Amino acid sequence: MPGYSVATTTHRIGTEDYHIRALSNRQQFWDPDGHAERAGISSAAWPIFGVVWPAGIALAQQMSHCAFAGMKILEVGCGIGLCSLVLQRHGADITASDYHPLAEEFLRFNAALNGLPPVKYHNVAWAGPNPELGRFDLIVGSDLLYERGHPALLSAFLTCHTESTAQVILADPGRTRCGQFSTMMSAEGYSHTEQRLNFASADTPSPRGRIMNFVRSHR
């Protein structure tokens, strides 16, 4: 991609390999057309989308052995799109979404790199209406709660885009805002379970990462 240093890595998810073109490091910023300013993304935050994060790998592994027949699925904050590619390969009705102006281009390239058809994609912000996006039976995402306002923004977004009976699965690397988010989801009628584990490349003496599973049977 012009203006960026990229690298292709291979990730073993379940029993299959996925080849992912991503940014080669997290210090890159190239925005001659002003996309970052219009999107309100700082130069420091700009490259975050283009990295394969440990939480994203954990979510992709989770999706590689889930049953989702008949479900309409959304990945929110898809970034580089590994989880969406796993779901696409497994025949899911998957839509990817992100707010970063470059996410769709990387996702399209990576789908082709893995011999997959293009993944349906929407550029959406959590704040504000997204009437064309619709509602989903299952929404998944990874490492989404890293800023103070994210629990409220994400829970409001989910309220707008989940069916009355719905499931939400999030992979989080151990950030402090999970409790606040879980409380907000409980107020929306979701029950909550979680699995603690060390994500790939996490060098910690105790499990910090978690897979959070929210289920609502009716609303």
N, C-alpha and C positions, 0 to 999 in steps of 0.2 A: 504494500500500500504506500503510495507516495507520501513522504514526510515522516514515515514511521519505520522503526526497526522491528521486524516480526520474526518469530521462530515457530516451527511446527514441532509439537511434542505428541507422544502417544500415551494414552491412558487406558488401562485395563479396567473395564467396567463390567461386572458380572463375568461372563465368559467371552466377551468380545472387546476388540481394540477400537479405540476412537482416536483419530488423528485430528489435532486441534491447532489451527493457526491462531496465535495470540501475540500480544506485544511482548517483546523480548525482555523488557524491564518496566518498572513502574515510575520512571522519571521522564516520560515522554509527553510532549505537548506540541501539537502542530495544528493550528486552526486559522489558516489564512483567510477563510471566508466568514469568520465570526460566529460559527455555530455555537461555540461554548458560551459566548456572551449572551446570545439570544436564548439559550437554554438555561442560563443561570448556573452553569457549572464552572467551578474555579479551575485554574490550571493544575492545582494539586490533586483535585478530585477527578480530573478529566481521564487519566489512564486507568482508573480503578476498574472500569467495565471490562477492559481487555486482558484480564489475567485469569488463569484457572486457579481459583482459590480452594483451599482444603474443604471448606464447607460445601462448595459446589460439587466437588468429587464425592463427598459423603451423600449429598442429595441424589446425585446420579446413581450411586450404588443402591440407594434405597429404592429408586424407581425401577431399577433393572429387575427386581423380583416382586414387584407389586402387581396385583390384579386390578385392572382398570377398564374391563370390558363395559362398553356402553357409557362411559364417563366422558364428559366434555371437560378438558383440562386446560388450565392456564399456568404458564410459568411467569411469575412476576419478577421484575428485575433480573432478566435472564442473563445480562452481561454477555459473555462469550458464547453462551448457549449450549454447554455440554449436556445438561439435563434434558433440554428439549430435544436434542439429537438422539439421546437414549430412548426417549418416549416415542419419537418418530420412527426409529428402527423397530420398536416393538409394536408398531401399528396403532398407537394411541391417537385419539382425536385431540391433538396438542396445538395450542396457540402460544407463541412466545411474546413477551412484551418487555419493553425497557423504555427509558427516557433519553438514553444517550444517542446522539445523532449517528454514531458509527456502529451501533450494535447490530442493526439489520444487515449491513454489508458483511460483517464478520460472520454472522450466523449463516447467511446465504453461501458464502465461500466454504465454510466448514461442512455444511450439508453436502455440497457437491464433492468435497474432498473425501467424504465417507460414503459416496455413492448413494446418497439419500435425496429424495425430492425436497424442494424448498419447504421450510416450516412456515406455517401461517404466522404473521407477525403484525403487531400493532405498536406504534410509538405512543406511549401514554404516560401521563403524570399521575401520581397518586392524588394530588390535590386537584379539584375541579372535575367536571363531568366528562365521562368518556362514553357517550351514548352508543357508539358503534361497536364497542367491545362486547357487550352482552353479559350474560351470567353463566357461571360454571359450576359443575358438580365437585370438582377438585381444583384447588389452587395450591401451587408449590412454589418455593423460593428458598434462597440460601443467603445467609449473611446480610440481612436486610435492616437490622435494627442498630445501626452504628451511629446515628445522630439522635440528639435529644428529642426531636419532634417526630421521629419515625414511628414509634408505637401508635400514636394517635392517627397519623396520616395513613399508615398501612391498615389499621383496623377499620377506619372509615372507608377506605378503598375496597376492602373485602366485603363490607356490608353492601356496597353498591353492586358487586359483581359475583356474589355467590347465590346459588339457588337456596330455597328454604331448607332443604336437606342438603348438607354440604360437608366437605372435609377440607382441611387446610394442613399441609405438611411443610414445616420450615426446618432447615438445618441452620444452626447458629453455633459459632465457635466459642461461645462462653461470654457473651457480652452482658452487661449489667441490666439491660433494659428488657430482658425476657419476662421478668416478673410483672412489670407494668403492662406489657403487651398481653400476657395471659389473663390478667385481671380484666382488661378491656374486652377480650374475646369471651370471657365468662359472662360479661354483661350482655353480650349478643346471643347467649344461649348455647355456647359451645362447651362441651366437656373436654378435658385436657389430659393427655398422658405424654410422657417423654422418655427417651432412651439416652443415657449419658455414655459418651465414648470419646476416645481420642481420635481426632480427624487426622488424615494423612499429613505427615510432616510436623505434627504437633509434638513437641518434646517437653512434655509435662509429666510430673509424677502421678497425677490423678486425672481422670477424665474431665475435661472442661467443655468439650463440645456436646451438643445435644441435638437430637431429632425430636421436634415437638409436633405432636399429632392432635389436632383439634377436630372434633366431630360434633355436628349439630343434626339431630334427627328430625326436627321440625322447627318452625318459627311462627 
